[in-house]
Every structure is written in C-alpha cells, then in structure tokens.
Amino acid sequence: MDTNYSQHYSVLYKECRDAFLGRAAEKENPIFADMTFGGGGHTLRIAKEIPGSTFYSVDQDPDAIANGLKRIDDEKLNDRVNLLKMNFEEFPEWVSGNHSNLKFDGILADLGVSSHHFDKFERGFSFREDAPLDMRMDCDNQELFTAADIVNEMDEEDLANLIYKYGEEQFSRRISKNICEQRKTKEIKTTKELEEIIFLSYPKNLRHKKIHPATKTFQALRIAVNRELEVLENTIEKLYDMLDAGGVLAIISFHSLEDRIVKHKFKEISQTHKNIAKIITKKPIYPGAEELAENPRSRSAKLRILAKLD
C-alpha cells in the first residue's frame, strides 16, 4: 500500500469552500461530507478554514485511505475528520446504519480521477508507460473486473457499444474488431499492448492529433470497471435526502456524460421537491483564469450546486 499519494489539485476549491462557508455562518458546528477524498485537498483545507466543522469523507482507493489517515493525523484533525474506505454509493446506507439522525450541511463530490492514478503507472489508468491493464479504483477488491477482463472476454458488439457509450469514440467498432482479432492469438494484458491496437485502428491522418487515439477508449474502460456513471446516477438523490434544511450538494464533473447525469438529476429532484430543492447554478461554474494557469487539468471541470431550502 502506497502512502506517498501524489498531490491532487483541489479543483474549484474556492467555489466549493464558499458554498460551505455560507452554511458555516449560520451554524456553529456544521457537518460536511466529501464523497471523493482523493488526496484530501477539499476535506482538509475546508476543515481548517471552518474550525467548528466535522467531516465524514470516503474513498474506495486503499492508497488514498492510507495517505489520508496519515495526513489527518499529521494535521491533528482526528477529532473532526472521519475517513471511511468505501465507494460513495455505500455511504447513505452506512450513515443510516451507524448515525441514523445525522444530517449534512454540505456534501461534495469531485468526480475527477486523481492525478495519483495517472501518475502511478502500475495501476493501469495511463498508457504513458507499460503496466498491467487494471484500472480498479478499489484495487484490493478481487471481485471487480479489471480492464483486461473486459477487453479479453466481452464480445465484439458489446465491447464496441461500451467504447462508444462511455468514451464517445467514433472508431469504436474498428477498435473493438481489432481487439477481438488480436486476442484470438494473444491475450491483451498491458496498457501498451492495448494502446498500440487502438493507435493502429485510427486512420493514419488522425493518429497524431492533440488527443491521443487511446484516450477515449481508456476512459470508457475506466468508467466501466468502476461503474462510475451507474454509481453517480443511483446516489445523487440519496445524497440530497441526507442534507439538513439549508444544506447544499456540490458536484464537480469532468466530461459530458457525468455532467448530463448531474444536470438531469438536479432538475428531477427540484421538480419532485418543489419549493424545497433549489438549483443554485442555472449554468455550471467553470474554473477561472487563475486556476487554469495553476492547473490546466481543471479546464474541463464543471461545478453544479443544489440546495435544500429551510
């Protein structure tokens, strides 16, 4: 287990903090939750800026948990920051079973993949270096399919559909066909093996564009392995239900598939709970010029906020 978790830039930090600060002005000891602890940037910084606050934060990645527990201890926040190892879809049930009266003043979910996952090549999220084709966020969970399982076992049509749906990849059929041809003779086990198949599936005149040909297929496999869209779709309303009156739900998404789910779910909730649920962000909040200069990876981030009115 790796406690040297690479620093994850806290995307749209000021905007999330301000949403929580508004609540802290009304309550002496607000209770917050962070559904995607990652490197701990949002949780730990907000906890320090709002001294009376308590956090319940979760992450399914064992590296994030090991690093997070150490940071919480080092920064002497043990009495206010509770870090739990789980996928955030499990959090509502955990609260119901352990703290049934708990209501939150703010809940945050930053859906971005941590820099740690791309930088730690052996996890298989990146094709910059050769590594086992894994991509499990919860890498200790042997019950989860890996990316290698999917590319070697899924039938051609289903694989093409997966790559198209989750990667929005226009050459999905060609990529799937070539993967299935390759695996007849040799199992596809590593990131570089898969990258080469995808690269050669692209027309020659499109192979050296700004976005690497393998980017969208790798995204699709990561989303599928970790059930990212399914978890998001199933959990947003449950998170809203856990808010106290006056609380806010803030979700940062990074691609159109996630943002579409967040937008539609917020709209659905606001219609179901008329005069109680209010969409604060009619249009999503984007990173400003200063943040983009500090962290170009923020460029695709969108923040949407939903409030439960008093």
SEDREN-311046 format. One line per field, with one value per residue: residue number from 1; x, y, z of N, C-alpha, C in turn. Coordinates in pm, whole numbers, plus 50000, padded with zeros to 5 digits. Layout:
N
num c(NUM_...) .
n.xx c(X_...) .
n.yy c(Y_...) .
n.zz c(Z_...) .
ca.xx c(X_...) .
ca.yy c(Y_...) .
ca.zz c(Z_...) .
c.xx c(X_...) .
c.yy c(Y_...) .
c.zz c(Z_...) .
//
This chain:
310
num c(1_2_3_4_5_6_7_8_9_10_11_12_13_14_15_16_17_18_19_20_21_22_23_24_25_26_27_28_29_30_31_32_33_34_35_36_37_38_39_40_41_42_43_44_45_46_47_48_49_50_51_52_53_54_55_56_57_58_59_60_61_62_63_64_65_66_67_68_69_70_71_72_73_74_75_76_77_78_79_80_81_82_83_84_85_86_87_88_89_90_91_92_93_94_95_96_97_98_99_100_101_102_103_104_105_106_107_108_109_110_111_112_113_114_115_116_117_118_119_120_121_122_123_124_125_126_127_128_129_130_131_132_133_134_135_136_137_138_139_140_141_142_143_144_145_146_147_148_149_150_151_152_153_154_155_156_157_158_159_160_161_162_163_164_165_166_167_168_169_170_171_172_173_174_175_176_177_178_179_180_181_182_183_184_185_186_187_188_189_190_191_192_193_194_195_196_197_198_199_200_201_202_203_204_205_206_207_208_209_210_211_212_213_214_215_216_217_218_219_220_221_222_223_224_225_226_227_228_229_230_231_232_233_234_235_236_237_238_239_240_241_242_243_244_245_246_247_248_249_250_251_252_253_254_255_256_257_258_259_260_261_262_263_264_265_266_267_268_269_270_271_272_273_274_275_276_277_278_279_280_281_282_283_284_285_286_287_288_289_290_291_292_293_294_295_296_297_298_299_300_301_302_303_304_305_306_307_308_309_310) .
n.xx c(50084_50049_50160_50257_50094_50032_50001_49681_49532_49306_49029_48829_48822_48782_48523_48372_48436_48327_48055_48014_48098_47898_47704_47832_47831_47582_47553_47705_47854_47892_47820_47986_48030_48252_48257_48455_48742_49018_49327_49280_49254_49021_48866_49050_49147_48912_48817_49010_48970_48718_48683_48501_48386_48281_48385_48280_48435_48490_48654_48733_48977_49261_49518_49461_49324_49521_49715_49554_49474_49718_49777_49563_49622_49878_49807_49658_49376_49214_48997_48795_48778_48656_48750_48654_48671_48523_48307_48134_47866_47790_47774_47528_47383_47561_47559_47289_47287_47471_47469_47197_47052_47197_47245_47346_47525_47659_47751_47999_48115_48380_48428_48648_48927_49194_49518_49708_49633_49685_49954_50072_50183_50161_49903_49751_49592_49689_49839_50091_50311_50416_50206_50020_49688_49467_49299_49117_48972_48933_49161_49214_48999_48904_48680_48601_48585_48869_49020_49152_49010_48771_48848_48940_48736_48475_48215_48242_48052_47929_48153_48228_48003_48026_48267_48189_47968_48066_48306_48259_48360_48432_48544_48482_48383_48571_48796_48712_48680_48947_49069_48944_49034_49309_49319_49257_49489_49667_49645_49544_49724_49853_49885_50024_50010_49736_49712_49860_49706_49475_49580_49667_49421_49308_49256_49537_49586_49481_49617_49806_49707_49612_49472_49537_49486_49414_49292_49007_48906_49040_48927_48662_48686_48779_48559_48370_48485_48482_48219_48127_47933_47693_47698_47694_47447_47272_47305_47288_47031_46995_47200_47115_46887_47004_47078_47063_46808_46866_47110_47371_47439_47716_47858_48128_48200_48365_48339_48110_47928_47908_47831_47584_47426_47430_47313_47053_46958_46957_46763_46543_46513_46457_46211_46060_46071_45938_45966_46135_46379_46639_46799_47108_47298_47224_47356_47654_47940_48258_48620_48824_49047_49283_49297_49310_49557_49722_49657_49616_49473_49228_49060_48834_48648_48331_48110_47818_47551_47316_47058_46898_46626_46547) .
n.yy c(49880_50225_50509_50741_50938_51107_51462_51597_51839_52068_52104_52381_52481_52721_52794_52574_52581_52831_52780_52608_52770_52958_52816_52762_53006_53019_52810_52689_52453_52301_52012_51826_51639_51453_51295_51197_51164_51142_51300_51451_51724_51902_51828_51856_52119_52275_52194_52308_52577_52617_52603_52488_52276_51940_51653_51387_51173_50985_50723_50485_50391_50219_50334_50609_50611_50520_50723_50941_50896_50927_51196_51325_51267_51387_51655_51695_51653_51454_51449_51570_51494_51225_50939_50708_50386_50317_50283_50568_50518_50349_50502_50640_50422_50340_50561_50554_50313_50360_50624_50731_50967_51165_51462_51653_51956_52026_51855_51719_51614_51540_51442_51390_51201_51119_51272_51102_50846_50847_50906_50701_50449_50170_50111_50107_50298_50477_50518_50600_50467_50121_49882_49653_49592_49723_49925_49939_50133_50063_49880_49659_49498_49199_49106_49271_49330_49367_49602_49446_49205_49285_49361_49121_48937_49029_49028_49118_49309_49411_49520_49717_49882_49962_50110_50313_50428_50505_50627_50790_50743_50760_50567_50323_50069_49973_49964_49776_49549_49505_49460_49219_49052_49048_48927_48667_48534_48616_48699_49018_49202_49430_49792_49920_49733_49741_50010_50025_49869_50027_50266_50186_50131_50368_50600_50683_50959_51073_50993_51138_51360_51622_51504_51187_50881_50665_50770_50804_50542_50432_50590_50500_50230_50261_50390_50187_49970_50072_50135_50398_50587_50461_50441_50715_50798_50644_50749_51026_51137_51016_51134_51399_51367_51333_51579_51850_52092_52380_52294_52212_52047_51977_51912_51819_51770_51614_51539_51523_51312_51260_51517_51550_51362_51469_51723_51650_51495_51681_51857_51687_51629_51885_51927_51724_51787_52042_52390_52328_52200_52363_52464_52602_52673_52780_52770_52577_52625_52731_52679_52964_53202_53223_52980_52801_52867_52779_52508_52333_52098_52139_52238_52117_52100_52121_52272_52204_52307_52216_52310_52249_52398_52603) .
n.zz c(50000_49921_50075_49980_49835_49544_49512_49470_49284_49418_49266_49162_49422_49582_49514_49603_49876_49944_49911_50123_50333_50354_50482_50719_50840_50942_51118_51413_51443_51179_50974_50737_50428_50222_49928_49769_49864_49783_49740_49958_49954_49934_50166_50390_50373_50384_50632_50797_50746_50840_51148_51339_51215_51120_50941_50731_50534_50233_50048_49796_49733_49839_49863_49881_50124_50309_50282_50348_50618_50742_50683_50809_51074_51096_51064_51281_51293_51372_51547_51409_51143_50977_50815_50574_50425_50136_49849_49733_49691_49889_50115_50202_50312_50510_50683_50758_50900_51105_51203_51230_51270_51159_50975_50693_50632_50410_50116_49918_49597_49404_49096_48944_48819_49025_49005_49100_49016_48743_48747_48886_48740_48748_48817_48593_48464_48285_47958_47921_48019_48022_48172_48386_48273_48448_48620_48836_49086_49349_49426_49577_49571_49479_49356_49156_48804_48592_48359_48173_48188_48068_47800_47704_47731_47673_47425_47074_46972_47207_47332_47150_47171_47438_47433_47264_47399_47661_47601_47393_47139_46803_46639_46748_46667_46486_46654_46848_46686_46607_46853_46923_46720_46775_47030_46978_46917_47114_47452_47571_47780_47883_47920_47711_47505_47447_47380_47141_46964_46949_46848_46592_46487_46424_46151_45945_45909_46135_46356_46499_46631_46869_47085_47203_47025_47196_47419_47459_47458_47678_47877_47860_47939_48202_48323_48295_48440_48702_48738_48718_48616_48670_48951_49016_48906_49063_49318_49364_49439_49687_49832_49834_49994_50238_50325_50558_50636_50451_50366_50121_49807_49627_49317_49119_48788_48503_48239_47959_47990_48267_48356_48231_48365_48628_48586_48490_48703_48915_48816_48810_49086_49183_49071_49181_49451_49491_49576_49782_49708_49544_49252_49251_49068_48772_48534_48486_48705_48606_48614_48693_48525_48673_48817_48602_48496_48701_48712_48447_48403_48511_48321_48205_48405_48574_48794_48973_49182_49426_49644_49961_50075_50368) .
ca.xx c(50000_50132_50118_50307_49987_50070_49907_49572_49490_49166_48961_48719_48824_48722_48380_48316_48452_48231_47923_48012_48114_47765_47634_47906_47791_47451_47561_47834_47927_47835_47867_48005_48076_48326_48237_48573_48850_49138_49444_49235_49260_48897_48831_49142_49154_48787_48813_49096_48912_48594_48733_48399_48321_48314_48377_48276_48487_48506_48726_48744_49115_49341_49628_49403_49292_49647_49772_49463_49482_49845_49765_49469_49699_49983_49748_49584_49234_49149_48871_48694_48770_48637_48778_48599_48701_48405_48257_48037_47728_47764_47772_47395_47347_47649_47505_47162_47313_47561_47435_47069_46999_47294_47207_47465_47512_47718_47809_48079_48171_48467_48429_48771_49023_49310_49647_49778_49602_49755_50098_50119_50158_50129_49758_49694_49499_49756_49915_50223_50409_50356_50163_49903_49565_49385_49204_49025_48998_48945_49250_49219_48873_48922_48552_48580_48651_48972_49009_49198_48896_48673_48895_48966_48621_48348_48202_48282_47949_47915_48273_48216_47899_48082_48365_48115_47882_48141_48420_48213_48466_48370_48601_48464_48362_48700_48882_48665_48711_49091_49096_48897_49127_49437_49309_49249_49625_49742_49569_49590_49747_49914_49836_50091_49955_49607_49735_49907_49590_49387_49654_49664_49281_49275_49311_49673_49588_49428_49690_49900_49637_49637_49422_49588_49378_49373_49235_48863_48883_49085_48823_48546_48716_48785_48421_48303_48544_48445_48075_48122_47807_47587_47707_47650_47302_47199_47338_47266_46910_47017_47283_47025_46799_47083_47105_46980_46746_46968_47234_47399_47506_47803_47919_48219_48213_48476_48307_47969_47845_47882_47758_47446_47357_47415_47215_46919_46916_46924_46635_46442_46494_46393_46070_45995_46065_45910_45975_46234_46507_46664_46926_47179_47375_47144_47460_47763_48053_48383_48739_48866_49176_49392_49304_49355_49702_49787_49627_49545_49384_49095_48988_48705_48566_48206_48050_47676_47513_47174_47034_46771_46590_46491) .
ca.yy c(50000_50342_50628_50857_50969_51232_51569_51617_51979_52078_52175_52470_52480_52841_52791_52474_52635_52940_52718_52554_52881_53019_52733_52775_53134_53001_52705_52692_52328_52236_51877_51813_51510_51455_51162_51158_51223_51153_51348_51518_51870_51971_51799_51908_52266_52333_52166_52407_52710_52623_52528_52414_52177_51797_51593_51244_51163_50846_50691_50341_50357_50195_50432_50735_50592_50515_50858_51031_50875_50987_51342_51367_51258_51490_51787_51696_51671_51326_51467_51634_51434_51080_50888_50573_50320_50263_50357_50660_50467_50278_50598_50660_50306_50342_50663_50502_50207_50399_50757_50748_51103_51260_51541_51725_52096_52032_51731_51746_51502_51579_51317_51377_51096_51181_51268_50985_50728_50857_50912_50572_50374_50028_50095_50077_50401_50557_50443_50663_50362_49988_49833_49564_49660_49703_50039_49938_50232_49979_49778_49541_49425_49094_49075_49362_49304_49463_49640_49329_49112_49336_49357_48984_48847_49083_49002_49232_49413_49474_49599_49836_49967_50017_50213_50426_50490_50566_50703_50872_50715_50737_50448_50214_49938_49931_49933_49651_49442_49477_49398_49080_48980_49032_48837_48527_48476_48650_48778_49157_49213_49555_49919_49949_49641_49794_50140_50003_49823_50143_50359_50134_50129_50502_50637_50738_51106_51117_50927_51226_51482_51666_51399_51056_50789_50572_50843_50781_50401_50414_50649_50410_50112_50304_50413_50056_49892_50130_50161_50537_50655_50389_50485_50855_50800_50581_50802_51170_51168_50971_51237_51513_51332_51337_51717_51920_52211_52482_52232_52216_51935_52032_51804_51861_51668_51642_51514_51546_51201_51287_51643_51528_51294_51564_51824_51592_51453_51803_51905_51591_51648_52016_51915_51634_51857_52184_52488_52285_52184_52476_52458_52729_52701_52764_52722_52530_52714_52683_52738_53095_53210_53199_52835_52733_52890_52693_52367_52318_51982_52184_52306_52056_52087_52196_52259_52232_52308_52203_52341_52212_52524_52596) .
ca.zz c(50000_49899_50149_49908_49740_49479_49542_49376_49288_49461_49158_49203_49569_49641_49490_49696_50012_49965_49927_50259_50427_50373_50581_50846_50901_51005_51221_51482_51419_51061_50941_50593_50377_50095_49871_49690_49943_49699_49812_50080_49941_49972_50306_50492_50366_50434_50776_50866_50729_50920_51266_51414_51128_51124_50808_50704_50397_50191_49925_49782_49697_49960_49870_49930_50266_50385_50281_50416_50763_50786_50675_50915_51198_51093_51075_51407_51264_51403_51620_51325_51009_50978_50680_50562_50299_50067_49734_49793_49683_50015_50226_50263_50394_50627_50774_50810_50996_51214_51257_51159_51285_51102_50858_50648_50588_50277_50065_49797_49520_49292_49020_48866_48855_49087_48935_49152_48936_48616_48769_48937_48616_48769_48837_48461_48415_48183_47857_47905_48049_48014_48303_48377_48234_48567_48628_48951_49192_49469_49367_49665_49557_49379_49293_49043_48677_48551_48217_48095_48181_47971_47661_47662_47746_47622_47281_46991_46964_47339_47356_47064_47231_47562_47396_47206_47501_47770_47551_47280_47042_46672_46576_46845_46601_46432_46769_46905_46590_46612_46985_46918_46631_46846_47145_46930_46918_47235_47549_47584_47925_47930_47866_47584_47405_47407_47314_47003_46886_46925_46762_46455_46444_46376_46019_45959_45917_46265_46467_46571_46672_47007_47175_47162_46987_47302_47533_47479_47492_47816_47961_47859_48020_48343_48367_48304_48550_48831_48737_48761_48582_48742_49091_49021_48879_49173_49451_49380_49516_49825_49896_49859_50107_50361_50361_50655_50577_50430_50319_49977_49743_49522_49240_49013_48685_48412_48099_47930_48039_48408_48373_48188_48475_48738_48543_48484_48838_48990_48765_48856_49230_49205_49031_49278_49581_49461_49686_49884_49638_49453_49177_49271_48946_48650_48444_48571_48735_48547_48675_48642_48455_48770_48842_48479_48485_48802_48689_48319_48409_48557_48213_48170_48527_48587_48927_48988_49325_49457_49786_50025_50142_50503) .
c.xx c(50088_50079_50173_50209_50018_49960_49805_49526_49341_49090_48842_48708_48749_48570_48309_48323_48348_48089_47906_48022_47981_47688_47699_47871_47661_47456_47701_47918_47867_47898_47869_48046_48146_48325_48357_48696_48978_49260_49409_49227_49135_48866_48919_49150_49027_48775_48896_49038_48782_48619_48628_48337_48367_48295_48363_48317_48510_48592_48738_48887_49200_49460_49578_49373_49419_49710_49686_49470_49609_49835_49673_49540_49803_49926_49655_49434_49154_49013_48760_48679_48766_48654_48740_48632_48574_48382_48145_47892_47689_47741_47633_47353_47432_47596_47377_47184_47394_47527_47302_47011_47087_47238_47325_47433_47574_47775_47876_48119_48249_48492_48555_48858_49148_49434_49726_49755_49672_49906_50156_50088_50113_49980_49684_49596_49557_49828_50051_50336_50338_50325_50048_49776_49460_49270_49103_49065_49020_49029_49265_49098_48883_48793_48525_48650_48760_48946_49052_49085_48798_48723_48920_48843_48490_48337_48216_48178_47932_48034_48269_48115_47950_48177_48296_48036_47963_48261_48382_48315_48405_48424_48586_48452_48494_48795_48842_48699_48859_49134_49060_48983_49257_49428_49289_49384_49699_49656_49630_49602_49793_49859_49896_50041_49821_49624_49773_49791_49500_49452_49646_49521_49237_49326_49445_49675_49535_49508_49775_49837_49667_49592_49466_49472_49328_49294_49089_48833_48927_48983_48704_48567_48720_48645_48349_48353_48491_48297_48046_47987_47689_47582_47653_47499_47222_47208_47300_47144_46925_47103_47200_46938_46872_47115_47011_46913_46850_47099_47248_47470_47583_47873_48001_48234_48319_48450_48155_47879_47809_47794_47612_47364_47329_47306_47072_46868_46878_46788_46520_46409_46420_46245_45992_45973_46046_45910_46071_46372_46524_46799_46991_47249_47289_47234_47577_47870_48180_48502_48774_49005_49293_49409_49356_49505_49779_49772_49547_49450_49242_49005_48851_48610_48442_48148_47902_47639_47361_47156_46901_46732_46535_46340) .
c.yy c(50124_50460_50754_50891_51104_51336_51587_51761_51983_52166_52255_52478_52600_52839_52690_52524_52742_52886_52664_52665_52950_52947_52750_52905_53120_52901_52701_52568_52252_52099_51862_51671_51530_51313_51108_51221_51243_51191_51428_51669_51942_51953_51874_52060_52330_52311_52268_52548_52728_52541_52447_52299_52034_51742_51442_51230_51017_50838_50540_50295_50337_50290_50564_50726_50594_50653_50954_51018_50937_51140_51396_51369_51369_51629_51801_51726_51544_51343_51523_51573_51282_51028_50740_50514_50256_50343_50447_50615_50393_50374_50620_50545_50302_50443_50613_50397_50250_50532_50800_50890_51210_51328_51632_51865_52117_51897_51764_51616_51560_51453_51296_51263_51164_51168_51144_50862_50729_50851_50781_50466_50230_50004_50075_50178_50476_50468_50507_50564_50228_49936_49736_49645_49639_49804_50031_50046_50157_49858_49654_49450_49324_49055_49162_49312_49408_49502_49524_49226_49156_49319_49214_48894_48899_49058_49132_49344_49486_49564_49728_49934_50036_50132_50337_50502_50567_50649_50800_50865_50678_50612_50323_50077_49884_49889_49798_49532_49404_49417_49249_48993_48948_48926_48690_48458_48501_48738_48917_49187_49349_49677_49948_49857_49695_49926_50120_49958_49942_50240_50315_50122_50263_50522_50707_50889_51161_51064_51022_51361_51511_51560_51264_50962_50699_50638_50804_50637_50374_50474_50555_50289_50146_50324_50281_49975_49940_50168_50308_50604_50591_50433_50627_50864_50750_50656_50948_51201_51126_51073_51360_51487_51342_51479_51766_52037_52321_52427_52237_52088_51991_51918_51862_51745_51710_51604_51514_51436_51221_51409_51629_51462_51391_51667_51769_51550_51574_51857_51818_51612_51780_52013_51827_51704_52006_52269_52446_52272_52298_52458_52596_52772_52675_52717_52678_52637_52650_52743_52872_53090_53178_53048_52761_52750_52800_52546_52349_52199_52019_52227_52246_52044_52176_52168_52295_52218_52305_52228_52285_52332_52499_52588) .
c.zz c(50000_49978_50084_49795_49677_49500_49430_49390_49324_49363_49213_49355_49629_49629_49582_49839_50041_49985_50068_50364_50456_50480_50719_50916_50979_51122_51282_51451_51300_51035_50789_50556_50243_50040_49794_49753_49860_49779_49935_50072_49986_50120_50403_50491_50420_50585_50854_50856_50807_51047_51342_51336_51155_50983_50818_50557_50362_50065_49918_49756_49823_49975_49927_50080_50350_50394_50363_50568_50820_50787_50785_51049_51206_51117_51196_51387_51295_51469_51532_51187_51021_50835_50671_50426_50243_49940_49785_49777_49812_50132_50285_50354_50521_50730_50839_50918_51117_51280_51195_51169_51220_50977_50822_50600_50451_50239_49932_49730_49402_49211_48937_48913_48910_49001_48976_49064_48801_48634_48820_48831_48639_48795_48704_48406_48295_48082_47832_47932_48041_48154_48285_48352_48344_48574_48742_49050_49324_49430_49454_49645_49442_49308_49170_48918_48656_48405_48129_48081_48072_47828_47612_47661_47686_47472_47202_46989_47096_47370_47274_47124_47358_47530_47339_47313_47606_47724_47442_47165_46906_46601_46663_46779_46546_46545_46828_46816_46599_46746_46979_46826_46705_46955_47105_46938_47049_47326_47561_47734_47972_47857_47729_47472_47354_47332_47167_46912_46850_46828_46615_46400_46387_46233_46036_45977_46049_46384_46551_46604_46820_47109_47122_47130_47099_47415_47561_47517_47635_47913_47973_47948_48168_48399_48388_48423_48685_48843_48771_48735_48655_48888_49106_49007_48999_49306_49471_49467_49663_49901_49928_49982_50241_50407_50471_50581_50568_50376_50167_49931_49624_49450_49125_48914_48584_48267_48083_47984_48186_48425_48335_48299_48589_48705_48548_48622_48924_48947_48815_49004_49257_49166_49129_49412_49558_49588_49797_49819_49538_49385_49187_49142_48823_48536_48530_48593_48678_48621_48610_48580_48549_48796_48720_48456_48581_48768_48559_48317_48453_48442_48183_48290_48523_48725_48921_49136_49339_49607_49833_50112_50283_50494) .
//
